């Protein structure tokens, strides 16, 4: 595992715990991409973040039942169907 201890020192406990749980490479570059996702949620208030175990970039193919359930739930919540 690649780890930048100086970066981890400056993160809050909540940020550090979340970041370490969700990533294998713990560097500044990865943190910036990771943090950007959550910063966008402040702008897009209907956004939802979901972490799915054993999922890659094609959840709709790899785990279609989970994908369908999440999308349907999100659409019901925001009255799109």
NORLINDA-V607785 format. One record per residue. N is the residue number from 1. D_CENTER is the distance of its C-alpha to the mean C-alpha in Angstrom with 1 decimal. Layout:
# NORLINDA-V607785
<<N D_CENTER> <N D_CENTER>>
This chain:
# NORLINDA-V607785
<<1 19.3> <2 19.4> <3 19.0> <4 20.0> <5 21.6> <6 22.6> <7 19.1> <8 18.0> <9 21.2> <10 20.4> <11 17.0> <12 17.4> <13 17.3> <14 14.2> <15 12.3> <16 13.9> <17 13.2> <18 9.5> <19 9.4> <20 12.1> <21 10.6> <22 7.6> <23 9.9> <24 13.5> <25 14.6> <26 14.6> <27 16.2> <28 16.4> <29 15.4> <30 12.1> <31 11.5> <32 12.5> <33 10.1> <34 7.1> <35 8.9> <36 9.9> <37 6.8> <38 7.5> <39 11.1> <40 11.2> <41 10.5> <42 13.8> <43 15.6> <44 14.5> <45 15.2> <46 14.9> <47 11.2> <48 9.2> <49 5.6> <50 6.2> <51 5.8> <52 9.2> <53 11.5> <54 13.6> <55 11.8> <56 12.0> <57 12.0> <58 14.5> <59 13.4> <60 16.3> <61 18.7> <62 17.4> <63 16.9> <64 18.5> <65 19.3> <66 15.7> <67 14.8> <68 18.1> <69 17.7> <70 14.3> <71 15.8> <72 19.1> <73 17.9> <74 16.0> <75 19.2> <76 21.5> <77 19.8> <78 20.5> <79 23.8> <80 23.2> <81 25.1>>
